[in-house]
Amino acid sequence: MKLPVSLCDQELELRNVTLRAGDKLKVKGKIPEDAERFQIDLGCDSSDLALHFNPRFHDEDDGKVIVCNSLCEGCWGYEQRDAYNPFHRGSNVTVTVKVTEEGFEVELPEGHEIRFPDRRGLETLTYVRVKGHFKFTSFKIC
């Protein structure tokens, strides 16, 4: 059985960008009422990610969680799961990802922050993707 594709599925993919320690990525948008998940990926390309940031709103095993991971040559690393997920369906949100020497600091709604280490050791990130159940209103690299 083929599942219907939600109208809220969106994808923004940027190649040949330059992100280094000290840079920030700021994404603003709305989480649709029927959202299941969205993701923000930073790395070299879609099969080589230093950060895979993935808020989930319904997962059969875990419920509402945020999963962070890295992807090296198509192989996933160990998942870092945070049970505190301040994202809510139907809400407008801002997510800011700071690139640091040690990794990433992701600023979430309600003042919460997630830190994820740079497992890849990349000095420059050249790939950004925001995908899933998220309606963009603003995207900025600074």
Stockholm file with secondary structure:
# STOCKHOLM 1.0

chainA/1-142         MKLPVSLCDQELELRNVTLRAGDKLKVKGKIPEDAERFQIDLGCDSSDLALHFNPRFHDEDDGKVIVCNSLCEGCWGYEQRDAYNPFHRGSNVTVTVKVTEEGFEVELPEGHEIRFPDRRGLETLTYVRVKGHFKFTSFKIC
#=GR chainA/1-142 SS CCCCCCTTEEEEEEEEEEECTTCEEEEEEECCTTCCBEEEEEEEETTEEEEEEEEESCCTTTSSEEEEEEEETTEECCCEEESCCCCCTTCEEEEEEEECSSEEEEECGGGCEEEEECSSCCSCEEEEEEEEECEEEEEEEC
#=GC SS_cons         CCCCCCTTEEEEEEEEEEECTTCEEEEEEECCTTCCBEEEEEEEETTEEEEEEEEESCCTTTSSEEEEEEEETTEECCCEEESCCCCCTTCEEEEEEEECSSEEEEECGGGCEEEEECSSCCSCEEEEEEEEECEEEEEEEC
//
